[in-house]
């Protein structure tokens, strides 16, 4: 078997396959379907400082080769996570990572500071695609300045591996990635969902209660792949690729484009065991091509 281990900052993973936040619950929901300890890292659903109800229904819609979601970061807040969720997941023998979201810089920093105290959480992923309520709803991640402000504030209080999840809804994603790196990020993950919408022609109404939502699934892969390739050439920190990864072949393509690790999201809804199948598929690919380590294919695209 090839060596599948990779490092994201000081985070050591047995293989490069991770789950995307919001598609795998807190991990425990999938343990009847897959051996959680065979997954390189599990990123749990978005966690905010305070309880959030999320958006009104309907907030999910199927699209050709994908889906739209406008769940709205529904969760019970970081203190509930610490008291009730953390005890259930802390002994799962893999990297349990918390996705942190917020509506103000102070929210991000306080949430990260609380999670920093949890021994069995080795990393967080900052979702900077959240609307900044102090700037009229503009997401932090759509400007280098906004990204930098959040990352710097979190870096001051968070001492472990810091991953920053980038929004694709920007003009130049490399600019945002460089800002994250300069502000203290150990890694960037991309892409978050693309902004889309669906319409019910018969009712002449939007399908989602929020009108627009985040599009994910196989249809976004070419865009995600292009952005990962661009960002991997622009920064010196590890890149985590996601967006439309449905099988091992997709995962290998992202790694060839420069991703050190990958995340699987929408595909979990189709096949709850897809993460382990992708890991096994990557190993088969490496063996067929005579590679001894997965590191040998990171950024190995020939152009």
Sine and cosine of phi, psi and omega as CSV:
sin_phi,cos_phi,sin_psi,cos_psi,sin_omega,cos_omega
0.00,0.00,0.67,-0.74,0.02,-1.00
-0.94,0.33,0.35,-0.94,0.07,-1.00
-0.98,0.19,0.93,-0.38,-0.04,-1.00
-0.99,-0.12,0.01,1.00,-0.11,-0.99
-0.94,0.33,0.61,-0.79,0.07,-1.00
-0.65,-0.76,0.33,-0.94,0.04,-1.00
-0.88,-0.48,0.71,-0.70,0.15,-0.99
-0.89,-0.45,0.99,-0.15,-0.16,-0.99
0.89,0.46,-0.78,-0.63,0.04,-1.00
-1.00,0.01,0.04,1.00,-0.01,-1.00
-0.99,0.15,0.87,-0.49,0.00,-1.00
-0.98,-0.20,0.81,-0.59,-0.04,-1.00
-0.86,-0.51,0.64,-0.77,-0.02,-1.00
-0.95,0.33,-0.40,0.92,0.08,-1.00
-0.42,-0.91,0.25,-0.97,-0.14,-0.99
-1.00,0.08,0.16,0.99,-0.08,-1.00
-1.00,-0.08,0.82,-0.57,0.02,-1.00
-0.81,-0.58,0.24,-0.97,0.10,-0.99
-0.98,-0.21,0.57,-0.82,0.01,-1.00
-0.99,0.11,0.65,-0.76,-0.02,-1.00
-0.84,0.55,0.66,-0.76,0.05,-1.00
1.00,0.02,-0.10,0.99,-0.02,-1.00
-0.90,-0.44,-0.02,1.00,-0.11,-0.99
-0.69,-0.73,0.29,0.96,0.00,-1.00
0.82,0.57,-0.74,-0.67,0.09,-1.00
-0.96,-0.29,0.27,0.96,0.03,-1.00
1.00,-0.06,-0.71,0.70,-0.06,-1.00
-0.86,0.51,-0.49,0.87,-0.03,-1.00
-0.90,0.43,-0.31,0.95,-0.08,-1.00
-0.96,-0.29,0.00,1.00,-0.14,-0.99
-0.93,0.37,-0.29,0.96,0.08,-1.00
-0.98,0.21,-0.25,0.97,-0.10,-1.00
-0.95,-0.32,-0.44,0.90,-0.12,-0.99
-0.50,-0.87,0.52,-0.86,0.07,-1.00
-0.97,0.23,0.97,-0.26,-0.09,-1.00
-0.86,0.52,-0.48,0.88,-0.07,-1.00
-0.97,0.24,-0.11,0.99,0.07,-1.00
-1.00,-0.03,0.00,1.00,0.03,-1.00
-0.99,-0.11,0.71,-0.71,-0.06,-1.00
-0.88,0.47,-0.62,0.79,0.02,-1.00
-0.32,-0.95,0.64,-0.77,0.02,-1.00
-0.91,-0.42,0.89,-0.45,0.04,-1.00
-0.99,-0.14,0.91,-0.41,-0.09,-1.00
-0.97,0.23,0.19,-0.98,-0.08,-1.00
-0.87,0.50,0.37,-0.93,-0.07,-1.00
-0.82,0.57,0.73,-0.69,-0.01,-1.00
-0.86,-0.51,0.74,-0.68,0.00,-1.00
-0.88,-0.47,0.19,-0.98,-0.02,-1.00
-0.89,0.45,-0.69,0.73,-0.03,-1.00
-0.90,-0.44,0.28,-0.96,0.06,-1.00
-0.84,0.55,0.69,-0.73,0.06,-1.00
-0.76,-0.65,0.75,-0.66,0.02,-1.00
-0.98,0.19,-0.36,0.93,-0.10,-1.00
0.99,0.11,-0.08,-1.00,-0.06,-1.00
-1.00,0.08,0.35,-0.94,0.06,-1.00
-0.91,0.42,0.41,-0.91,0.10,-0.99
-0.98,0.19,0.43,-0.90,-0.10,0.99
-0.97,0.25,0.60,-0.80,-0.05,-1.00
-0.72,-0.70,0.25,0.97,0.14,-0.99
-0.64,-0.77,0.56,-0.83,0.02,-1.00
-0.51,-0.86,0.66,-0.76,0.05,-1.00
-0.99,0.14,0.60,-0.80,0.06,-1.00
-0.76,-0.65,0.27,-0.96,0.08,-1.00
-0.85,0.53,0.86,-0.51,0.01,-1.00
0.87,0.49,0.53,0.85,0.03,-1.00
0.07,-1.00,-0.31,-0.95,-0.01,-1.00
-0.46,-0.89,0.38,-0.93,0.13,-0.99
-0.93,-0.36,0.64,-0.77,0.10,-0.99
-0.68,-0.73,0.57,-0.82,0.07,-1.00
-0.64,-0.77,0.73,0.68,-0.06,-1.00
-0.88,0.48,-0.62,0.79,0.08,-1.00
0.99,0.10,0.53,0.85,0.10,-0.99
0.85,0.53,0.67,0.74,0.04,-1.00
-0.89,0.46,0.85,-0.53,0.07,-1.00
-0.25,-0.97,0.20,-0.98,-0.09,-1.00
-0.99,-0.13,0.19,0.98,0.08,-1.00
1.00,-0.05,0.34,-0.94,-0.13,-0.99
-0.92,0.40,-0.57,0.82,-0.01,-1.00
-0.92,0.39,-0.61,0.79,0.09,-1.00
-0.90,0.45,-0.67,0.75,0.03,-1.00
-0.85,0.53,-0.74,0.68,-0.04,-1.00
-0.88,0.47,-0.68,0.74,-0.11,-0.99
-0.99,0.15,-0.56,0.83,-0.16,-0.99
-0.90,-0.43,-0.60,0.80,-0.06,-1.00
-1.00,0.04,-0.73,0.68,-0.05,-1.00
-0.80,0.60,-0.70,0.71,0.02,-1.00
-0.87,0.49,-0.45,0.89,-0.02,-1.00
-0.99,0.16,-0.42,0.91,-0.12,-0.99
-0.92,-0.38,-0.18,0.98,-0.15,-0.99
-0.90,0.43,-0.40,0.92,-0.04,-1.00
-0.99,-0.17,0.11,0.99,0.12,-0.99
-0.94,0.33,0.82,-0.57,-0.14,-0.99
-0.99,0.13,0.89,0.46,0.18,-0.98
-0.43,-0.90,-0.02,-1.00,0.00,-1.00
-0.99,0.17,0.94,-0.35,0.06,-1.00
-1.00,-0.09,0.89,-0.46,-0.15,-0.99
-0.87,-0.50,0.66,-0.76,-0.04,-1.00
-0.97,-0.25,0.78,-0.63,0.11,-0.99
-1.00,0.10,0.83,-0.55,-0.08,-1.00
-0.95,-0.33,0.77,-0.64,0.00,-1.00
-0.78,-0.63,0.27,-0.96,0.01,-1.00
-0.14,-0.99,0.19,-0.98,0.02,-1.00
-0.93,-0.37,-0.01,1.00,0.05,-1.00
-0.48,-0.88,0.44,-0.90,-0.02,-1.00
-0.83,0.56,-0.65,0.76,-0.03,-1.00
-0.89,0.46,-0.56,0.83,0.02,-1.00
-0.90,0.43,-0.73,0.68,0.03,-1.00
-0.85,0.53,-0.76,0.65,-0.08,-1.00
-0.89,0.45,-0.70,0.72,-0.02,-1.00
-0.92,0.40,-0.67,0.75,0.02,-1.00
-0.89,0.46,-0.71,0.71,0.01,-1.00
-0.89,0.45,-0.62,0.78,0.00,-1.00
-0.89,0.45,-0.64,0.77,0.03,-1.00
-0.92,0.40,-0.70,0.71,-0.03,-1.00
-0.94,0.34,-0.45,0.89,0.02,-1.00
-0.84,0.54,-0.45,0.89,-0.04,-1.00
-0.99,0.14,-0.11,0.99,-0.03,-1.00
-1.00,0.02,0.93,-0.38,-0.12,-0.99
-0.86,0.52,-0.58,0.82,-0.13,-0.99
-1.00,-0.08,0.20,0.98,0.11,-0.99
-0.93,-0.36,0.98,-0.21,-0.13,-0.99
-1.00,0.08,-0.11,0.99,-0.07,-1.00
-0.33,-0.94,0.36,-0.93,0.18,-0.98
-0.78,-0.63,0.39,-0.92,0.09,-1.00
-0.87,-0.48,0.87,-0.50,0.00,-1.00
-1.00,0.08,0.84,-0.54,0.08,-1.00
-1.00,-0.04,0.99,-0.12,-0.05,-1.00
-1.00,-0.05,0.27,0.96,0.10,-0.99
-1.00,0.04,0.12,0.99,-0.02,-1.00
-0.97,0.23,0.55,-0.84,0.04,-1.00
-0.93,0.36,0.75,-0.66,0.07,-1.00
-1.00,0.09,0.96,-0.29,-0.10,-1.00
-0.90,0.44,-0.39,0.92,0.00,-1.00
-0.99,0.15,-0.18,0.98,0.02,-1.00
-0.87,-0.50,0.57,0.83,0.09,-1.00
0.93,0.37,0.41,0.91,0.07,-1.00
1.00,-0.08,-0.01,1.00,0.04,-1.00
-0.94,0.35,0.75,-0.66,-0.03,-1.00
-0.91,0.41,0.60,-0.80,0.03,-1.00
-0.84,0.55,-0.60,0.80,-0.15,-0.99
-0.98,0.18,0.05,1.00,-0.02,-1.00
-1.00,-0.05,-0.02,1.00,0.08,-1.00
-0.66,-0.75,0.54,-0.84,0.02,-1.00
-0.89,0.46,-0.59,0.80,-0.01,-1.00
-0.91,0.42,-0.72,0.69,0.01,-1.00
-0.90,0.44,-0.68,0.73,0.03,-1.00
-0.87,0.50,-0.75,0.66,-0.05,-1.00
-0.87,0.50,-0.65,0.76,-0.04,-1.00
-0.89,0.46,-0.69,0.72,0.00,-1.00
-0.93,0.38,-0.75,0.67,-0.07,-1.00
-0.88,0.47,-0.69,0.73,0.02,-1.00
-0.88,0.48,-0.68,0.73,-0.02,-1.00
-0.90,0.44,-0.66,0.75,0.00,-1.00
-0.95,0.31,-0.65,0.76,-0.02,-1.00
-0.87,0.50,-0.51,0.86,0.01,-1.00
-0.91,0.42,-0.51,0.86,-0.09,-1.00
-0.92,-0.38,-0.23,0.97,-0.05,-1.00
-0.94,-0.34,0.83,-0.56,-0.18,-0.98
-0.97,-0.26,-0.06,1.00,-0.03,-1.00
-0.97,-0.23,-0.28,-0.96,-0.07,-1.00
-0.92,0.39,0.81,-0.59,-0.06,-1.00
-0.91,-0.41,0.92,-0.39,0.04,-1.00
-0.97,-0.25,0.69,-0.72,0.02,-1.00
-0.91,-0.42,0.84,-0.54,-0.04,-1.00
-1.00,-0.02,0.85,-0.52,-0.14,-0.99
-1.00,-0.08,0.57,-0.82,0.06,-1.00
-1.00,0.08,0.66,-0.75,0.07,-1.00
-1.00,0.10,-0.12,0.99,-0.09,-1.00
-1.00,0.09,0.82,0.57,-0.07,-1.00
-0.66,-0.75,0.23,-0.97,0.03,-1.00
-0.97,0.23,-0.72,0.69,-0.04,-1.00
-0.70,-0.71,0.98,-0.18,-0.08,-1.00
-0.94,0.34,-0.40,0.92,0.01,-1.00
-0.92,0.40,-0.54,0.84,0.03,-1.00
-0.90,0.44,-0.67,0.74,0.01,-1.00
-0.93,0.36,-0.65,0.76,0.00,-1.00
-0.88,0.47,-0.68,0.73,0.01,-1.00
-0.91,0.41,-0.58,0.82,0.05,-1.00
-0.91,0.42,-0.65,0.76,0.04,-1.00
-0.89,0.46,-0.70,0.71,0.01,-1.00
-0.88,0.47,-0.74,0.68,-0.03,-1.00
-0.90,0.43,-0.41,0.91,-0.05,-1.00
-1.00,-0.05,-0.02,1.00,0.11,-0.99
0.88,-0.47,0.11,0.99,0.02,-1.00
-0.93,0.38,0.63,-0.77,0.08,-1.00
-1.00,0.04,-0.32,0.95,-0.04,-1.00
-0.27,-0.96,0.37,-0.93,0.16,-0.99
-0.84,-0.54,0.59,-0.81,0.09,-1.00
-0.89,-0.46,0.63,-0.77,-0.03,-1.00
-0.30,-0.95,0.57,-0.82,0.21,0.98
-0.93,-0.38,0.43,-0.90,0.23,-0.97
-0.97,0.26,-0.01,-1.00,-0.09,-1.00
-0.93,0.38,0.47,-0.88,0.09,-1.00
-1.00,0.05,0.58,-0.81,0.00,-1.00
-0.96,0.27,0.81,-0.59,-0.01,-1.00
-0.56,-0.83,-0.01,-1.00,0.06,-1.00
-0.45,-0.89,0.28,-0.96,0.05,-1.00
-0.70,-0.72,0.57,-0.82,-0.04,-1.00
-0.82,-0.57,0.68,-0.73,0.14,-0.99
-1.00,0.00,0.96,-0.27,-0.11,-0.99
-0.90,0.44,-0.60,0.80,-0.03,-1.00
-0.91,0.41,-0.65,0.76,-0.02,-1.00
-1.00,0.00,-0.20,0.98,-0.05,-1.00
0.83,0.56,0.65,0.76,-0.05,-1.00
-0.73,-0.68,0.45,-0.89,0.15,-0.99
-0.90,0.45,0.54,-0.84,0.04,-1.00
-0.95,0.30,-0.65,0.76,-0.02,-1.00
-1.00,0.04,0.57,-0.82,0.02,-1.00
-0.90,0.44,-0.44,0.90,-0.03,-1.00
-1.00,-0.07,0.08,1.00,-0.05,-1.00
0.95,0.31,-0.85,0.52,0.04,-1.00
-0.95,-0.32,0.32,-0.95,0.01,-1.00
-0.39,-0.92,-0.02,-1.00,-0.04,-1.00
-1.00,-0.02,0.81,-0.58,-0.01,-1.00
-1.00,-0.08,0.73,-0.68,0.04,-1.00
-0.67,-0.74,0.05,-1.00,0.01,-1.00
0.95,-0.31,-0.03,-1.00,-0.14,-0.99
-0.81,0.58,-0.53,0.85,-0.07,-1.00
-0.90,0.44,-0.42,0.91,-0.06,-1.00
-1.00,0.00,-0.09,1.00,-0.12,-0.99
-0.83,0.56,-0.74,0.67,-0.03,-1.00
-0.86,0.51,-0.58,0.82,0.02,-1.00
-0.94,0.33,-0.71,0.70,0.01,-1.00
-0.88,0.47,-0.68,0.74,-0.01,-1.00
-0.88,0.47,-0.69,0.72,0.02,-1.00
-0.89,0.46,-0.69,0.73,-0.03,-1.00
-0.93,0.37,-0.63,0.78,0.05,-1.00
-0.88,0.47,-0.69,0.72,0.02,-1.00
-0.87,0.49,-0.70,0.72,0.00,-1.00
-0.91,0.42,-0.72,0.69,-0.06,-1.00
-0.93,0.37,-0.63,0.77,-0.01,-1.00
-0.86,0.50,-0.50,0.87,0.03,-1.00
-0.99,0.12,-0.28,0.96,-0.12,-0.99
-0.99,-0.13,-0.36,0.93,-0.05,-1.00
-0.83,-0.55,0.26,-0.96,0.00,-1.00
-0.95,-0.32,0.10,0.99,0.05,-1.00
-0.98,-0.19,0.36,-0.93,-0.02,-1.00
-0.88,0.47,0.61,-0.79,0.05,-1.00
-0.95,-0.31,0.71,-0.70,0.09,-1.00
-0.95,-0.31,0.84,-0.54,-0.08,-1.00
-0.99,-0.16,0.67,-0.75,0.09,-1.00
-0.42,-0.91,0.36,-0.93,-0.01,-1.00
0.78,-0.63,1.00,-0.06,0.07,-1.00
0.98,0.17,0.31,0.95,0.04,-1.00
-0.98,0.18,0.92,-0.39,-0.08,-1.00
-0.93,-0.36,-0.32,0.95,-0.03,-1.00
-0.41,-0.91,-0.02,-1.00,-0.07,-1.00
-0.89,0.46,-0.57,0.82,-0.04,-1.00
-0.90,0.43,-0.69,0.73,0.07,-1.00
-0.86,0.52,-0.69,0.73,-0.02,-1.00
-0.88,0.48,-0.70,0.72,0.01,-1.00
-0.88,0.47,-0.65,0.76,0.01,-1.00
-0.87,0.50,-0.67,0.74,0.01,-1.00
-0.90,0.43,-0.61,0.79,0.00,-1.00
-0.94,0.33,-0.63,0.77,0.08,-1.00
-0.87,0.49,-0.55,0.83,0.01,-1.00
-0.97,0.25,-0.17,0.99,0.07,-1.00
0.81,-0.58,-0.02,1.00,0.00,-1.00
-0.97,0.25,0.73,-0.69,0.07,-1.00
-0.98,0.17,-0.53,0.85,0.04,-1.00
-0.59,-0.81,0.19,-0.98,0.00,-1.00
-0.71,-0.70,0.37,-0.93,0.09,-1.00
-0.86,-0.51,0.61,-0.80,0.04,-1.00
-0.93,-0.38,0.79,-0.62,-0.07,-1.00
-0.88,-0.47,-1.00,0.00,-0.09,-1.00
-0.81,0.59,-0.58,0.82,-0.03,-1.00
-0.86,0.50,-0.41,0.91,0.04,-1.00
-0.89,0.46,-0.48,0.88,0.00,-1.00
-0.96,0.27,-0.40,0.92,-0.02,-1.00
-1.00,0.03,-0.69,0.72,0.00,-1.00
-0.66,-0.75,0.97,-0.25,-0.07,-1.00
-0.91,0.41,-0.19,0.98,0.02,-1.00
-0.96,-0.26,0.23,0.97,-0.12,-0.99
-0.89,0.46,-0.52,0.85,-0.05,-1.00
-0.86,0.51,-0.75,0.66,-0.01,-1.00
-0.93,0.37,-0.60,0.80,0.04,-1.00
-0.89,0.45,-0.62,0.78,0.03,-1.00
-0.92,0.40,-0.69,0.73,0.03,-1.00
-0.86,0.51,-0.70,0.71,0.02,-1.00
-0.91,0.41,-0.60,0.80,0.02,-1.00
-0.92,0.40,-0.62,0.79,0.06,-1.00
-0.89,0.46,-0.68,0.73,0.02,-1.00
-0.87,0.49,-0.70,0.71,0.02,-1.00
-0.87,0.50,-0.67,0.74,0.02,-1.00
-0.87,0.49,-0.72,0.69,-0.01,-1.00
-0.88,0.48,-0.69,0.73,-0.01,-1.00
-0.92,0.40,-0.65,0.76,0.01,-1.00
-0.90,0.43,-0.52,0.85,-0.05,-1.00
-0.99,-0.16,0.09,1.00,0.09,-1.00
0.98,0.22,0.35,0.93,0.05,-1.00
-1.00,0.02,0.62,-0.78,0.03,-1.00
-0.99,-0.11,-0.31,0.95,-0.03,-1.00
-0.64,-0.76,0.58,-0.82,0.05,-1.00
-0.91,0.42,-0.41,0.91,0.02,-1.00
-0.88,0.48,-0.41,0.91,-0.04,-1.00
-0.92,0.39,-0.34,0.94,-0.04,-1.00
-0.97,-0.22,-0.08,1.00,-0.01,-1.00
-0.93,0.36,0.89,-0.45,0.00,-1.00
0.95,0.32,0.35,0.94,-0.07,-1.00
-1.00,0.04,0.21,0.98,0.04,-1.00
-0.88,0.48,0.75,-0.66,0.02,-1.00
-0.99,-0.15,0.90,-0.44,-0.02,-1.00
-0.81,-0.58,0.00,0.00,0.00,0.00
